[in-house]
Amino acid sequence: MGTEKSRKLFDEAKKLLPGGVSSPVRAIKPYPFYTKRANGSKITDIDGNVYIDYVMGYGPLLLGHNHPAIKEAVIKQLSDGWLYGTPSELEVSLAKEIIKLYASIDMVRFVSTGTEATMGALRAARGFTGKNKFIKIEGGFHGAHDAALVKAGSGATTLGTPDSAGVPKDFTKNTLQVPYNNIEAMTEAIEAYKDDVAAVIIEPVLGNIGPILPEKGYLKEVRALTKEYDVVLIFDEVITGFRLAMGGAQEYYGIKPDMTTLGKILGGGFHIGVIGGKREIMEKISPAGPVYQAGTFNGSPVSMTAGLAMISTLKKEKVHEKVNSAGDSLRKALSDVIGDLGLDYSISGIGSMFKVFFGDLPHNYTEALKCDTDKFNVFFKKMLNDGIFLPPSQFETNFLSLAHSKEDIDNTIDAYQRNLK
C-alpha cells in the first residue's frame, strides 16, 4: 500500500508532538498511517487505503464506526448545547439505566475517562476504609495516573516501583502487585498488610496484555478473600463493561464487586467514565462526603446522550448475541488455521475479544511476555499491508464490532492464514 502522505505528515508531526503522536501505542514503526475517515468496520487513511479495523478505538466502538443511532442522538443534542456546567436530566436518566443493568451499583459519579474513573474509585475506597494500600494485578492497566503506573513482576508483597519517569517512589509506596490467576499470592499480600489494604482493583479479563482470561473459580476466590478481610473489591470494567454483556464481566461470571469502573464503550466512542458502587461507599464522594472528586466535563450532556443511545441500541439490536457468536466462530477458525499450519501459537479470547499469541496460551503477565514479539511485529506489518488493521502490539486485544460483516471476517481469516504461513 502507498502511504507517502502519511510518511510526510509524520515527519511534520515529530516536530510538533512528542514522538509524533498523541498516545504512545499509536507510534507504529516506521510511521503510522493517518486516518481521514471511518465508517462501519472500515478505516480510510489520507492516502486512500482502506483497512478492516479490529482496533475499534481500542475497544469502545462495539457498534462500529459512525453508527447512525449514536450520531443522530449527538447531533440532536448539539442543537441544545454541549457544555452546561449545571446538572441535566440526561445524567439522571443514564444513571438509572446503569443501576438497572449492574446489580453491584447503587450510585454513580460520571467522569470523562476511564483513567479518572479508576483514580476516583481508588480514592473513594481509601476514604471509605481509612486505609492506604491497594493491590493491583501484574499487567493490569488502570489508566496513566501515578499510583497505578507500577512495574509488574515484583512478587506478591513487594512494594511498587514507578513505571514512568516523573513519578516519585513515594507515590507508589502503597501500591502492591500480584500475579493474575494466583489466589495464593493475593492472599499473601492481603495478610502481610491486612491492617492497611483498602482495595483490590482488577480487570476481570486482562485486556491490555491479551485478552487473558480468569481461570475457573479465580474471580469467586478473589471475591471471597476480599470479603473475608473487608477489602473493597473494584472491578475495572472499562474494557469489559457493556462488551461481554450488558452487565459486563460481573454479569458474565456472576460476581458482585463493591465498586465498578466503566468507560469508553458506554459512550459509543465519546469520552465518558463511570465510578459506581455500593451506596455507603459512593456517599463518601463529595459533596455528599469528604472524598473530593470534580470535573468540568463530569456529566457532559453530549456523553450522556451518547450513553443513552448506546444502551438503547445494544438492547434493540441484540448486539451481544450477534458479536459474541461472531467471536466464537472467528476464534474457532483461527484455531483451525494455527493447527493446519502446525504452529506453536495459541488463540485467546472471550465474547467479541480475540488475539493470536505467538507462543503458549498465557495465564498471567509473566507468561505473556514469553511470546515472540519480533515475529508478531513482522506479522502485524504484513496484515496491515493486506488491509487488516490490528492493534500494533502483541499485548493488546483485538475487537470485533456489530459492523463486521461475514465478508470482513472471511477476508480476515484468509489474511491470517496467508501471513501466519
N, C-alpha and C positions, 0 to 999 in steps of 0.2 A: 504494500500500500504506500502511496506517496503521501508524505507528511511534511513537506517542505515549509508550509505556512506555520505549522506547529513548532517546527525547529526554530524558525526565525523569531517567533513570538516568545519562545522560552529563552532565547538569548537576550531578549529585551527584559523579560521578567526577572532574570537573575540579577539585574542591576537595580531592581526596584523592590523585590520581595525576598526575604531570607530563603536561600535555596531555590528561589524562583517560584515558590508555591505558597499557598496559604495554610497547608496542613501537611505534615511530613509524608504520609502514606501516598500522597499524590506525586511524589518526586520519582516517577518512573524513569529508569535509565535507558538510553542516554538522555531522553527528554520525554515528557508526557505529551499526549495529544490534547488539543484544546477543543472543548465541546461547543458547538454552535446551537444545537437544538436537541431535544429529546422527546420522544413520543412512544407510548406503549412499552414495548420491550427493547426499543432501539435507541441508540445514541448516534448522532451525526457530528463529525468533527469539522473544523474550519477548512479542511482540505476536501471535504465531501465524502469521506469514508463513513460507512455505516457499520455499526457493531451491535451484535446481540449482547445486551447488558445483563451480567449476573452480579454486578456490584450493587446496583439499585440504591445508589446513595449511601452505601454501607448499611442497608437494611430497611430504611423507612418506607420505601416505595413498594409496599406489598401489593398495591393495585396497579403498579406500573407508572411510567412517566405520564404526566399531563392528563391524569384521569379526569373526565368531564365533571363528575359529581363534585370533586374537590374544587376544581377550577371555578365552576359556576357558583358554588356557595361563597367562595372567597371574593369573586368579582362583585357579587351582590353585596357582601359586607363592606367592601371598599367604598361603595357609594354612601355608606353611613359613617365612614371614618375608620381609621386603622390604629389609632392610639388615643385612649381616653384619659388615663391617669385616674380613673374612677372605677368603682365596681360596675359590672354589667350583668344583665340577666343570663348572658351566654355562659359565664363561668359557673353559675348555679346549675344551669341545665347540664353542662358537661360533667360537673362533679356528681350529680345524681346518676348519670349513665355509668360512670366508672365504678361508683359504690355498688350499683346493682350487679356489675359483672365480676367484681373482685371481693370475695367474701371476707378477705383479711383487712379490707379498707373501710374504715368508718368515716374518715375525714381526709381531705386532700389540700395540699398547697400547690398551686400552679406556679411553675418557674419557666425559664426559657430553654434550658438544655438539660441533657442527662447528667452532665458534669455538675451543674448546680443542684440537681435532684439528689445525687449521691452525697455531695458535700453537706447539703442541708439535712439529709436523713441521718448521717453520722453525728452531726451536731445535736440534732434532736434526741438521738439515743443517748448521747453523753449527758445532755441536760436532764433527761428523764431519770437516768440511773445515778447520776452524780459520780460516775466513773470515767476514766480517761482512755483506756486502751481499747483497740478494736482489732479483730482478726480478719484478714483478707486471704484469698486463695492465691497461691503462686500462679502467675499468668493471668489472673483475673484483672480486667481493666474496668476502672470505675471513674473514668474521666481524668483530666490532666491537672487536678488540684494537688497541692503539695503533699498532704498526708497519704494520698493513695499512690503516689509515684515511688514505689518501693521495689527494689530488685527481688526477683524470685529466686528460689532455690537455697535459701539461707537456713532452712531447718525449722522445726516446729516451734521452738520457743526463742528463737534468735530475734533480737530487736532489729527493726528495719534500717536499711541503708538507703539514702536517697538515690533514685534512679535518674536524676537530672541535675545538671549544674544549676546553681541558683537556689537549691532547696537546702536550707540548713539542716544538719543532722537532728537538731532539737525538734524540728517539725515532724520527724518520723519516729521519734523515740517511743511513741505509743502505738506504733503500727507493727503488728505481728503478722507473720505469714505462715501458712501451712500448705502442704500439697493437696490437690484436688483428689477426691475419691479415697481419702485416707482419714477415717474417723479416729484412729488411734492418735495421729499427730494432732488433730484438733482437740481431742480430749486432754492430751499432754499440755497443750498451750493454755487451755482454759484453767486447768488445775494449777499450773505454775503461777498464773496471775489472777486467780479466781476472785480476789478482792478488788480488782481494778479493771476487769474486762467488761466494757459496756455493751459491745455488739460484735456480731459476726456478719460481715457483708459478703454475699456470694452471688455470682451468676449461676443460676441453677443448671444452665448449659453454658459451658465456656465458649464464648463467641469470638473472642479476639485471638484465639490460637487454634481455631478449629473449623467446625464445632467439635468439642469433646463432650461426650455425654456422661451423665452420672451413672455409676454402677447401680445395680438393683439394690434398693434399700438404703442407699447412701444418704439421700436427702431426708428420708424419715429419721435416720440416725442423727443427722445434724439437728433436726427439729427437736428430737427428744433430748439431746445433750444440752442444747441452749435453754430449753425449758427447765431442765434439772438444775442448772446453775444460774437461772434468772438473767440470762444474757439475751439482749434484744436480737432477734434474727431478722436481717434485712435481705430480701430478695431483690437483687438488681436485675430488673426485667426490661431494661432499656432496649435490649435486642429481642428478647423472647416475648415480652408483653404484647398482646394482640397479634403476634405472629404464629406461635404454636397453637393458640386457641384464643377465643375471645377473652378468657380469663387468664391467659398467659401460661407459663410453665407451672405455676402453682395449681391451676385447674388441671392441666395435663397430667401432672404427677400426684395430685391430691394432697398437697402440703399447704398449710396455712401459716405464713410467716407473721411476724409482728409488724413489720414495715415493708413497703414495696416502693421501688422507684420505677417509673415509666418514662418513656421519651418519644423519640422521633417517629415511630410507626403510628402512634396515635395522631400525630399532626399530618399524616399523609404526605410528608415532605416539607411541612412548615415547622418552624422551630417551636419546640414545646418540651417541658419536663414536668413530672408529677412526683411529689412526695406524698405518699399515702400510708395510712396505718391505723392502729388502734386509737380510739378517741383519747384515752388517758395520756398517750404519748404525743399525739398531734396537738392537744390543748396546751402543751408546753411551748408551742411556737408562737412568737409574737404576732399580733398584740394580745393574744389570749394568755400567753405565758412569757417566761424570761428568756427563751431561746430565740435570738434575733435572726430573722430572715426577711429580706426585702428585695424588690427589683422593679424597675420602671416597667419592664415588659411582662411582669407576672400577670397572668390572666389576659394577655393580649387578645383583643376581640377577633383578630384575624386567625390566630392559632386556635382559639376556642371554636370558631366557626368551622375551621378545617377538621378539628377533632370530632365535632358533632356529625359532620358529613362523612367522616371516615367510619365511625361506628355504624351509622345508618347503612352505608354501602356494604360493610362487612356482613351485616345481617341480611340485607335484601338479596345479595348475590351469592350467598353461601360460599364465601371466599375460602375459608379454611378447608372445607370439604374438597374443593377443587385443587387448591395449590398443594395441600398435603398429599393428595392422591398423585399429583404430577411428580412431587418429590420422591415418593416411594418408587414410582416407575423409573425415574431418572437414575436413582441410586442403584436399582437393580440392573439397569442397562450398563452403567459404568462398572459395576462389579463384574459383569459378564465380559466387558472389554478387557479389564485387567486380567481376568482369568484366561481368556483366549490368547492374550499376548504373553502369558507366562511371567508377568511382572510381580515383584515382591512389594507392591504398593497396596494401599488399603483405602477403602471408601468409608467416609463417616457422614453422619447427618441425622436429621430428625425433621419431620414436617416439611417445610419448604426450604430447609437449610442443608447444604451439602458441601463436601470437599474431598478431593483425592489427596491423600497424604503419600508423599514419596518415601515410604518406609512402613514399618509395622503400625497397626492401629494404636494411637496413643491413648492413655487413660489419665495423663496429667501433663503438666507443663514440661517437666524434665524429659519425658518420653517424646513429646512433640519436637523438642529441639534436636533429636537424633535424626530427623528426616533430612533428606538430601536437598538442601535449598539451592545448590548450584544447578542441579537437574531441573528443579521446579522453575527457576528463573529462565532457563532455555525454553522450557515448555510454555511458560507464560507468553514469551515473545512470539513463539510460533502460533499460538492460539490467537493472539492479538492480530497477527498478520493474516489470519484466516477469518477475521471479523468477529471474534468471540472475545468480549471484554470480561476478564475475570479479575478479582482483587489481586493486585500485584505483589502478593506475599503468600508464602506457604502457610502463614499463620493468620489468615483472615478467612471468614466464612463466605461462601457463595450463596446468593439468594435468588430464589425463584419468585415470580410475581404472577398475579392473575393475568397479566398481559402476554405472558409467554405462550405462544401457540405450539401445537403439536409439531408444526414445521420447524419452528425455532429449536425445539428440543431434539428433533431428529437430526437437524443440521449440527447441533452441538455435540451429540453423541458421535456422529461421523468425524467431527474435528478432533474429539478426544482420541478416537481410535487411530486416526492418521498421525497425530502429533505425539501420542504416547509411544507409538511404534519407533 
